[in-house]
Amino acid sequence: MTSAVTVKRESVSAAIGEQAEALSSQLQSISDALFPPVSQKSLRKFTSGEAARLLRLSDSTLRKMSLAGEGPEPELRTGGRRLYSLEQINEIRRMIRGRPLPYRKGRLQVLAICNFKGGSGKTTTSVHLAQYLALQGYRVLAIDLDPQASLSAMFGVTPELNVKANETLYAAIRYDEPLPLRDVVRKTYFTGVDLVPGNLELMEFEHATPMAMQRNETFYTRIASALDQVEADYDVVVIDCPPHMGFLTLSALCASTGMIITVHPQMLDISSMSQFLLMTNDLLSVVEEAGGTLEYDFIRYLVTRYEPQDGPQTKVVALLRNLFGDYVLTNPMVKSAAVSDAGLTKQTLYEIGRDNMTRSTYDRALDAVDAVNGEIAALINASWELPT
């Protein structure tokens, strides 16, 4: 005789609601432990060696400038160790160049970082690229277009706590009473990077657009029109797109001058990317037929989370290079424990510094990330016809 199994029926919304509250509470506790409510993220100071590398000077040259009283005075630590803030590095950069920043000599570069599938390294790519460009002296606007708002979290903005109604990009692209984009742009602790944060409010654009289209309103110009308002304030805009081809992503692609498609070198991810490309082609063709314009300076595929010792991954990368040639960036974003460890405390390699982990591990990871970002910066400069 078998015993009956009792199954308890319960409201799906109630169960999910309770679980959401429990998880949110736990995450908040973890966040409070790492970053107490009274504290804010701040950017560390850079050693003289790091400053010299950013300025493309030798450490001895930078030391001579400091001793001669040329430029800002660094913070002196025990043993004569000199530390520079990013503001001071930019001041020295202006002295060396003999003219003010920025580097821009062409149209605003708007880069869409995208893929159809989550977990492809979009946010990691976006935040490291934005910070790398700022470290080189560019004026950067980072836009979190993903309702999950991981990019915002990396910049110390908790989406469910620090982002209220009409404080995301949706406020500037909504169909009824949009706000000026400047009203939702935030300064960050990272000199040179401003942020438009994200949260679940962004989904309102996906819901409102079908009704707007019935009124013959165009959705694909919304982000471009918003960016026109701040066009003179920045050199580069980095958009972390959501992992799906919705109206937000399409509007971002129509506003962009360049696209970076992140690719995790696994066959399942490649299959997903194939669907992404087919759908993107179909949808953008419809947009072009409706009068939208797409003028990209470059489109590139970036291999992410790459493990060079993994045979199957190496074969997938070879396949991509054979199919797409120069459209695949030469340098891959190598999978690294250093990037993962930094991410545990919502930091990047540029923030955490080499004193906080094994130096050889950190240096290898930083070299790989710098190589990727340097290659993208070269594409930006080439679009402005500047020396790379």
Buried (B, 14 or more C-beta within 10 A) or exposed (E): EEEEEEEEEEEEEEEEEEEEEEEEEEEBEEBEEEBEEEEEBEBBBBBBBBBBBBBEBEBEEBBEBBEEEEBBEBEEEEEEEBBBBBEBBBBBBBEEEEEEBBBBEBEBBBBBBBBBBBEBBBBBBBBBBBBBBBBBBBBBBBBBBBBBBBBBBBBBBBBEEBBEEBBBBBBBBBBEEBBEBEEBBBEBEBBBBBBBBBBBBBBBBBEBBEEBEEEEEBBBBBBBBBBEBBEEEBBBBBBBBBBBBBBBBBBBBBBBBBBBBBBBBBEEBBEBBEEBEEEBEEBBEEBEEEEBEBEEBBBBBBBBBBBEEBEEBBEBBEEBBEEBEEEBBEBBBBBBEBBEBBBEEBBBBBBBBBEBBEEEBBEBBBEBBBBBBEBBBEBBBBBBEEEE
